């Protein structure tokens, strides 16, 4: 069975009072049955209804399990002429410190040192 295709205009004009339908990465979802189960509350989903929610979805940082669960709410995809390029974020896990970041003022030692000095001053002045 071929997936149903929708234009962005069709999604925008969907009857959003009875169904919650939106687009994420050119895939169309109907999450009406999931509204009460959504951990972030149903308002978030209802607010996205009729729109492209790709950026909002990515900004939240959903888990792998959430992305797997989404598959059961797919009702189709955006027609080829309405598709937008899917931008995936690149997450770098390597250490981004530069050679000069090891100094006293940029490490955890400075706040600790400052706390000790303030404590000693307070004890001396008010003790």
N, C-alpha and C positions, 0 to 999 in steps of 0.2 A: 504494500500500500504506500503510495507516494504521500509525503508530508504536505499538508495544506500550506499555501503561501498567502501572505497578507502584505498589503502596502502599509506604509507608515500612516497614511491618511485613514485607512480602515481602522487601525488600532486607536488612533486619536479620536475617532468618532464612535468607538465601541460604547455600548450602554453600560457605563461605569457604575451605575447605581445598583445593577443586579449582578454584575460580574467584574472581577478585578483581573485585567489583562494588561500586560506590558511586555516590553522588549528588553532583553539583555543579550548583548553581543550577537545581534541579528537573529536571535531565536525568540519566538513568541510563547509566552507562558500565561496560563489561566490559573491563578492561585486562589480562586474564590473559596475552595474547600480547605485551604491551608490557613486562612485568615486567623482563626482562633488558636492555631497551634504555633504561629510564628513567635519565636522568643523575643523579638524586638517590638511586638505589639502589632495589631492589625492596621493601625493608622499609617505606618510606614509603607505598607503594601498598597493601601488604598490611595495614598498620596501619589504613588508612582503610576497608578492606573492610567492607561492611555498614552504613556510616555516611553521613552527609551531610558531605562533605569540602569544602564551599564556602569556609568561612572559612580553612581550612588552605591551600587552593589560592590564594586571593586574597592571603594573607599572604606567600607565597613570591614573588609577583610574576612569574608566568610570561610568557614572550615571546608575541608575536603568532603566531609559528611553532608554538609549543607548543599554543596554543589552536586553531589550524587542524588540527594533527595529531590532537587529541582527537576531532574529528568522525568519524573512522573507527572509533572505539570506542563510539559511541552505540548503545545497544540499546533505548532507549525513554525515557519520561518519567514523572514522578510524577503520579498521578491528581490531578484538580482539587482534591478535598477535602483532600489531604495537602500541597498546595503551600505554600511559604513565600515571603514577599516577598523578591525578589532585591534586595540592597542593593549598589549599585555605588559604589565609592570615587570621589570627585571629586579629581582631581589639579590643583592650581593651579600654573601655571608662572610667574606674575608675582612680582616681587620683593616680599617681605613686610616689608622694612625700614621702620621708622618714622623720623620726622624726627630723633629724638634718638639714633639708633644710630650716628651718625658720629663719636662721641667717641674720644679717644685710648685710653681703657681698653677700649673694645669693638672696637677694630680690631686688625689684625695688628701694628701698630707697637709696642704695649706689650710683647708677649713678646720681640720683637727687641731693644727697648731694655733690657729686663730681662736678657737674655742678654749684651749688651755690658757692662752694669754689673757683672754677676757675673764675667765674664771679666777685666775690669780689676781688680776687687778681688782676685781669685785671683792674678793676675800680680803685683800690688803686695805682697800679704801673703806669698806663697810663692815669688816670683821672685828 
